[in-house]
Amino acid sequence: MSRPEDTLPPDLFYNDAESRKYTTSSRILSIQAEMTHRALSLLCLTSPSLILDVGCGSGLSGSILSSVAPSEGGPHIWVGMDISASMLDIALQRDVEGDLLLSDIGQGVPFRAGTFDAAISISAVQWLCNAESSDMSPQGRLARFFGGLYASLRRGGRAVCQFYPKNELQKSMVSAAAIKAGFGAGLLEDDAGTKNTKVYLVLTVGGGELKGGIEAVVDGMEGVDVMKRGKREGKRGEERKGSKGWILEKKAKMERRGKVVKHDSKYSGRKRRVQF
């Protein structure tokens, strides 16, 4: 059975008929509620918060956010964004409490920096792993999404993205894009090794009230793989590309391979002045 994201782009796949079928299926309602509650537990919110629902669809997760009891830190205020006009139309018919935005998350998250306390995404991120045209790439769409999401969250904010990766390559690609954007990231799998496996990407933004980053969020959880945080650093002692030491080292390596190289001089690796 083919995956929905392999057949059509989401704005075409979720037409009026498919959107209504998704929203009225008792099986999907049960699974969506389970994953939303799981995402909320990973966010660890202790007070009413402003939450971004990425790929909100017809507002199924949003309705749960609005109904969180005060004793559990709610109710929350939420804003939903989705690329499917049909899904958002059903959300309006359902009279959901959140604000709705028709937008492609692969083009970024169009909100002012530091707007949201937290974000959730249920079964949406895997759609970014497919290139819909020759001038788009999954890496570019993921970079724009996670870069915009990182900026839209306040310092100390958190996000949980549940998604269905097709394979390990997609899982690594999504995680790498989040880390490159600046997030601390951890991967959690529920029902691992079964056909019902659900992957949660737990993300943190440094600063604010967050203590210990992603490690503090997932402390004590079993089966969590914490990814390396921040930008990749060069190896200790490694020369910067283009520096004099790097050039001399490269020339020596080529000489050992029997290549003909120019003799070293005081001009080797020297920066040229800009001339007009």
DRENDO-1510 file (C-alpha; in Angstrom, 1 decimal, always signed):
<recs>
REC; n; res; u; v; w
REC; 1; MET; +0.0; +0.0; +0.0 .
REC; 2; SER; +1.5; +3.3; -1.1 .
REC; 3; ARG; +1.9; +6.2; +1.4 .
REC; 4; PRO; -0.2; +9.3; +0.9 .
REC; 5; GLU; +2.8; +11.6; +0.5 .
REC; 6; ASP; +4.1; +9.4; -2.4 .
REC; 7; THR; +0.9; +9.9; -4.4 .
REC; 8; LEU; +0.1; +13.6; -4.4 .
REC; 9; PRO; +1.1; +16.9; -2.7 .
REC; 10; PRO; -0.9; +17.4; +0.5 .
REC; 11; ASP; -2.9; +20.3; -0.8 .
REC; 12; LEU; -4.2; +18.0; -3.6 .
REC; 13; PHE; -4.4; +14.8; -1.7 .
REC; 14; TYR; -6.5; +16.3; +1.1 .
REC; 15; ASN; -9.4; +17.5; -1.1 .
REC; 16; ASP; -13.0; +18.0; +0.2 .
REC; 17; ALA; -13.8; +14.2; +0.2 .
REC; 18; GLU; -10.5; +13.0; +1.7 .
REC; 19; SER; -10.6; +15.8; +4.4 .
REC; 20; ARG; -14.1; +14.9; +5.5 .
REC; 21; LYS; -13.2; +11.1; +5.5 .
REC; 22; TYR; -10.1; +11.9; +7.7 .
REC; 23; THR; -12.1; +14.0; +10.1 .
REC; 24; THR; -15.0; +11.5; +10.6 .
REC; 25; SER; -13.0; +8.3; +10.9 .
REC; 26; SER; -13.2; +6.9; +14.4 .
REC; 27; ARG; -9.9; +5.1; +14.0 .
REC; 28; ILE; -8.1; +8.3; +12.9 .
REC; 29; LEU; -9.8; +10.3; +15.7 .
REC; 30; SER; -8.5; +7.8; +18.3 .
REC; 31; ILE; -4.9; +7.7; +16.9 .
REC; 32; GLN; -4.8; +11.5; +16.6 .
REC; 33; ALA; -6.0; +12.0; +20.1 .
REC; 34; GLU; -3.4; +9.5; +21.4 .
REC; 35; MET; -0.5; +11.1; +19.6 .
REC; 36; THR; -1.6; +14.6; +20.6 .
REC; 37; HIS; -1.8; +13.7; +24.3 .
REC; 38; ARG; +1.7; +12.1; +23.9 .
REC; 39; ALA; +3.1; +15.2; +22.4 .
REC; 40; LEU; +1.6; +17.3; +25.2 .
REC; 41; SER; +3.2; +15.1; +27.8 .
REC; 42; LEU; +6.6; +15.6; +26.1 .
REC; 43; LEU; +6.1; +19.4; +26.0 .
REC; 44; CYS; +5.7; +19.4; +29.9 .
REC; 45; LEU; +3.7; +22.6; +29.9 .
REC; 46; THR; +2.7; +23.6; +33.5 .
REC; 47; SER; +0.6; +26.7; +32.6 .
REC; 48; PRO; -1.7; +28.0; +29.8 .
REC; 49; SER; +0.6; +28.6; +26.7 .
REC; 50; LEU; +0.4; +29.9; +23.2 .
REC; 51; ILE; +1.0; +26.8; +20.9 .
REC; 52; LEU; +1.6; +26.6; +17.2 .
REC; 53; ASP; -0.1; +23.5; +15.6 .
REC; 54; VAL; +1.9; +22.7; +12.5 .
REC; 55; GLY; -0.2; +20.9; +9.9 .
REC; 56; CYS; -3.3; +21.4; +12.0 .
REC; 57; GLY; -5.6; +19.9; +9.4 .
REC; 58; SER; -9.3; +20.1; +10.5 .
REC; 59; GLY; -8.3; +21.1; +14.1 .
REC; 60; LEU; -8.4; +17.7; +15.8 .
REC; 61; SER; -5.3; +18.3; +17.8 .
REC; 62; GLY; -6.3; +21.9; +18.4 .
REC; 63; SER; -9.6; +20.9; +20.1 .
REC; 64; ILE; -7.6; +18.8; +22.5 .
REC; 65; LEU; -5.3; +21.8; +23.3 .
REC; 66; SER; -8.3; +23.9; +24.0 .
REC; 67; SER; -9.8; +21.3; +26.4 .
REC; 68; VAL; -6.8; +20.7; +28.6 .
REC; 69; ALA; -7.9; +21.0; +32.2 .
REC; 70; PRO; -6.5; +23.8; +34.5 .
REC; 71; SER; -5.1; +21.1; +36.8 .
REC; 72; GLU; -3.0; +19.9; +33.9 .
REC; 73; GLY; -1.7; +23.3; +32.8 .
REC; 74; GLY; -4.4; +24.3; +30.4 .
REC; 75; PRO; -6.4; +25.4; +28.6 .
REC; 76; HIS; -4.0; +26.4; +25.9 .
REC; 77; ILE; -4.4; +29.0; +23.1 .
REC; 78; TRP; -3.3; +27.8; +19.7 .
REC; 79; VAL; -2.7; +28.9; +16.1 .
REC; 80; GLY; -2.9; +26.3; +13.4 .
REC; 81; MET; -1.3; +26.4; +9.9 .
REC; 82; ASP; -2.0; +24.0; +7.1 .
REC; 83; ILE; -1.6; +23.8; +3.3 .
REC; 84; SER; -5.0; +22.2; +2.7 .
REC; 85; ALA; -7.8; +24.7; +2.2 .
REC; 86; SER; -10.3; +21.8; +2.4 .
REC; 87; MET; -9.0; +20.8; +5.8 .
REC; 88; LEU; -9.1; +24.3; +7.1 .
REC; 89; ASP; -12.7; +24.7; +5.8 .
REC; 90; ILE; -13.8; +21.7; +7.8 .
REC; 91; ALA; -12.0; +23.2; +10.9 .
REC; 92; LEU; -14.1; +26.4; +10.4 .
REC; 93; GLN; -17.3; +24.3; +10.1 .
REC; 94; ARG; -16.3; +22.6; +13.4 .
REC; 95; ASP; -16.0; +26.0; +14.9 .
REC; 96; VAL; -12.6; +25.3; +16.5 .
REC; 97; GLU; -11.3; +27.9; +19.0 .
REC; 98; GLY; -7.8; +28.4; +17.4 .
REC; 99; ASP; -6.8; +30.9; +14.7 .
REC; 100; LEU; -6.1; +29.3; +11.3 .
REC; 101; LEU; -3.6; +30.1; +8.6 .
REC; 102; LEU; -3.4; +28.7; +5.1 .
REC; 103; SER; +0.3; +28.2; +4.5 .
REC; 104; ASP; +2.9; +25.8; +3.2 .
REC; 105; ILE; +5.3; +24.9; +6.0 .
REC; 106; GLY; +7.9; +24.1; +3.4 .
REC; 107; GLN; +8.2; +27.8; +2.7 .
REC; 108; GLY; +8.8; +28.7; +6.3 .
REC; 109; VAL; +6.9; +29.7; +9.5 .
REC; 110; PRO; +5.6; +33.3; +8.9 .
REC; 111; PHE; +5.4; +34.5; +12.5 .
REC; 112; ARG; +7.3; +37.1; +14.4 .
REC; 113; ALA; +10.4; +35.9; +16.4 .
REC; 114; GLY; +9.6; +34.5; +19.8 .
REC; 115; THR; +5.8; +34.4; +19.3 .
REC; 116; PHE; +5.1; +30.9; +20.6 .
REC; 117; ASP; +5.7; +29.1; +23.9 .
REC; 118; ALA; +5.6; +25.7; +22.2 .
REC; 119; ALA; +4.7; +23.9; +19.0 .
REC; 120; ILE; +3.3; +20.5; +18.1 .
REC; 121; SER; +3.0; +18.7; +14.8 .
REC; 122; ILE; +1.1; +15.5; +14.2 .
REC; 123; SER; +1.8; +13.5; +11.0 .
REC; 124; ALA; +2.9; +16.4; +8.9 .
REC; 125; VAL; +6.7; +16.7; +8.7 .
REC; 126; GLN; +7.1; +13.6; +6.5 .
REC; 127; TRP; +5.4; +15.5; +3.7 .
REC; 128; LEU; +8.4; +17.7; +3.5 .
REC; 129; CYS; +10.6; +14.8; +2.6 .
REC; 130; ASN; +9.2; +14.7; -1.0 .
REC; 131; ALA; +10.2; +17.1; -3.7 .
REC; 132; GLU; +7.0; +18.3; -5.4 .
REC; 133; SER; +8.8; +19.9; -8.4 .
REC; 134; SER; +12.3; +20.0; -9.9 .
REC; 135; ASP; +13.1; +23.4; -8.4 .
REC; 136; MET; +12.4; +22.2; -4.8 .
REC; 137; SER; +14.4; +19.8; -2.7 .
REC; 138; PRO; +13.4; +18.1; +0.6 .
REC; 139; GLN; +16.5; +19.5; +2.3 .
REC; 140; GLY; +15.6; +23.0; +1.3 .
REC; 141; ARG; +12.0; +22.6; +2.5 .
REC; 142; LEU; +13.1; +21.1; +5.8 .
REC; 143; ALA; +15.6; +23.9; +6.3 .
REC; 144; ARG; +13.1; +26.6; +5.7 .
REC; 145; PHE; +10.6; +24.9; +8.0 .
REC; 146; PHE; +12.9; +24.3; +11.0 .
REC; 147; GLY; +14.6; +27.6; +10.6 .
REC; 148; GLY; +11.3; +29.4; +10.8 .
REC; 149; LEU; +10.0; +27.2; +13.6 .
REC; 150; TYR; +13.2; +27.9; +15.7 .
REC; 151; ALA; +12.8; +31.6; +15.2 .
REC; 152; SER; +9.0; +31.6; +16.1 .
REC; 153; LEU; +9.6; +30.0; +19.5 .
REC; 154; ARG; +10.6; +31.9; +22.5 .
REC; 155; ARG; +13.9; +31.2; +24.3 .
REC; 156; GLY; +13.4; +28.1; +26.4 .
REC; 157; GLY; +10.5; +27.0; +24.2 .
REC; 158; ARG; +9.9; +23.4; +23.1 .
REC; 159; ALA; +8.4; +21.6; +20.1 .
REC; 160; VAL; +7.3; +18.0; +19.5 .
REC; 161; CYS; +6.9; +16.8; +15.9 .
REC; 162; GLN; +5.4; +13.3; +15.4 .
REC; 163; PHE; +6.1; +12.0; +12.0 .
REC; 164; TYR; +6.2; +8.8; +10.0 .
REC; 165; PRO; +9.7; +8.4; +8.3 .
REC; 166; LYS; +9.8; +6.1; +5.3 .
REC; 167; ASN; +13.3; +4.8; +6.3 .
REC; 168; GLU; +16.3; +5.6; +8.4 .
REC; 169; LEU; +17.5; +8.1; +5.7 .
REC; 170; GLN; +14.4; +10.3; +6.1 .
REC; 171; LYS; +14.7; +10.1; +9.9 .
REC; 172; SER; +18.3; +11.3; +9.8 .
REC; 173; MET; +17.5; +14.0; +7.2 .
REC; 174; VAL; +14.7; +15.4; +9.4 .
REC; 175; SER; +16.8; +15.3; +12.6 .
REC; 176; ALA; +19.8; +16.9; +10.8 .
REC; 177; ALA; +17.7; +19.8; +9.5 .
REC; 178; ALA; +16.4; +20.5; +13.0 .
REC; 179; ILE; +19.8; +20.4; +14.6 .
REC; 180; LYS; +21.2; +22.7; +11.8 .
REC; 181; ALA; +18.5; +25.2; +12.6 .
REC; 182; GLY; +19.8; +25.4; +16.2 .
REC; 183; PHE; +17.5; +23.0; +18.1 .
REC; 184; GLY; +18.5; +20.5; +20.7 .
REC; 185; ALA; +16.9; +17.3; +19.4 .
REC; 186; GLY; +16.0; +13.9; +20.7 .
REC; 187; LEU; +14.2; +11.1; +18.9 .
REC; 188; LEU; +11.6; +8.9; +20.7 .
REC; 189; GLU; +9.9; +5.9; +19.2 .
REC; 190; ASP; +6.7; +4.4; +20.6 .
REC; 191; ASP; +5.8; +0.8; +19.7 .
REC; 192; ALA; +9.3; +0.4; +18.1 .
REC; 193; GLY; +9.8; -2.5; +15.8 .
REC; 194; THR; +6.1; -2.8; +14.9 .
REC; 195; LYS; +4.0; -1.5; +12.0 .
REC; 196; ASN; +2.4; +1.0; +14.5 .
REC; 197; THR; +5.8; +2.7; +15.3 .
REC; 198; LYS; +5.4; +6.4; +16.0 .
REC; 199; VAL; +8.4; +8.6; +15.9 .
REC; 200; TYR; +8.5; +11.8; +18.0 .
REC; 201; LEU; +11.2; +14.5; +17.4 .
REC; 202; VAL; +11.5; +16.4; +20.7 .
REC; 203; LEU; +13.1; +19.9; +20.1 .
REC; 204; THR; +14.3; +22.5; +22.5 .
REC; 205; VAL; +15.4; +26.2; +22.1 .
REC; 206; GLY; +18.2; +27.2; +24.4 .
REC; 207; GLY; +17.9; +30.0; +27.0 .
REC; 208; GLY; +14.9; +31.2; +29.0 .
REC; 209; GLU; +13.7; +28.9; +31.7 .
REC; 210; LEU; +15.0; +25.7; +30.1 .
REC; 211; LYS; +17.4; +23.9; +32.4 .
REC; 212; GLY; +19.8; +21.5; +30.8 .
REC; 213; GLY; +18.4; +21.6; +27.3 .
REC; 214; ILE; +17.1; +18.5; +25.6 .
REC; 215; GLU; +18.8; +16.2; +28.0 .
REC; 216; ALA; +16.7; +17.6; +30.9 .
REC; 217; VAL; +13.5; +17.2; +28.9 .
REC; 218; VAL; +14.1; +13.5; +28.1 .
REC; 219; ASP; +15.8; +12.6; +31.4 .
REC; 220; GLY; +14.5; +9.3; +32.7 .
REC; 221; MET; +12.7; +8.4; +29.4 .
REC; 222; GLU; +13.5; +5.0; +27.9 .
REC; 223; GLY; +14.4; +4.6; +24.2 .
REC; 224; VAL; +15.3; +8.2; +23.6 .
REC; 225; ASP; +18.1; +8.9; +21.2 .
REC; 226; VAL; +19.6; +12.4; +21.9 .
REC; 227; MET; +21.1; +13.8; +18.7 .
REC; 228; LYS; +24.3; +15.9; +18.7 .
REC; 229; ARG; +23.3; +19.6; +19.2 .
REC; 230; GLY; +24.5; +22.7; +17.4 .
REC; 231; LYS; +26.6; +23.3; +14.4 .
REC; 232; ARG; +29.2; +20.8; +13.4 .
REC; 233; GLU; +32.7; +21.7; +14.6 .
REC; 234; GLY; +36.0; +20.9; +12.9 .
REC; 235; LYS; +38.4; +18.4; +14.4 .
REC; 236; ARG; +40.8; +19.7; +17.0 .
REC; 237; GLY; +44.0; +20.8; +15.3 .
REC; 238; GLU; +42.5; +20.7; +11.8 .
REC; 239; GLU; +43.6; +23.6; +9.6 .
REC; 240; ARG; +40.9; +26.0; +8.3 .
REC; 241; LYS; +40.2; +25.4; +4.6 .
REC; 242; GLY; +42.1; +28.1; +2.5 .
REC; 243; SER; +44.6; +29.0; +5.3 .
REC; 244; LYS; +48.3; +28.8; +4.7 .
REC; 245; GLY; +48.7; +25.7; +6.8 .
REC; 246; TRP; +45.9; +24.0; +4.9 .
REC; 247; ILE; +47.5; +24.8; +1.5 .
REC; 248; LEU; +51.0; +23.6; +2.6 .
REC; 249; GLU; +49.5; +20.4; +4.0 .
REC; 250; LYS; +47.6; +19.8; +0.8 .
REC; 251; LYS; +50.7; +20.4; -1.3 .
REC; 252; ALA; +52.7; +18.0; +0.8 .
REC; 253; LYS; +50.0; +15.3; +0.4 .
REC; 254; MET; +50.0; +15.8; -3.4 .
REC; 255; GLU; +53.8; +15.5; -3.5 .
REC; 256; ARG; +53.6; +12.2; -1.6 .
REC; 257; ARG; +51.3; +11.0; -4.3 .
REC; 258; GLY; +53.9; +11.8; -7.0 .
REC; 259; LYS; +52.1; +15.0; -8.3 .
REC; 260; VAL; +54.1; +18.0; -9.5 .
REC; 261; VAL; +53.5; +21.0; -7.3 .
REC; 262; LYS; +55.0; +24.5; -7.2 .
REC; 263; HIS; +57.8; +25.3; -4.6 .
REC; 264; ASP; +56.8; +26.9; -1.4 .
REC; 265; SER; +57.6; +30.6; -1.0 .
REC; 266; LYS; +56.7; +33.6; +1.2 .
REC; 267; TYR; +53.7; +34.1; -1.1 .
REC; 268; SER; +52.2; +30.7; -0.5 .
REC; 269; GLY; +48.7; +31.0; +1.1 .
REC; 270; ARG; +49.0; +34.8; +1.3 .
REC; 271; LYS; +45.8; +36.8; +1.0 .
REC; 272; ARG; +45.6; +39.1; -2.0 .
REC; 273; ARG; +44.5; +42.7; -1.5 .
REC; 274; VAL; +41.2; +43.6; -3.1 .
REC; 275; GLN; +42.0; +45.9; -6.1 .
REC; 276; PHE; +39.6; +48.2; -7.8 .
</recs>
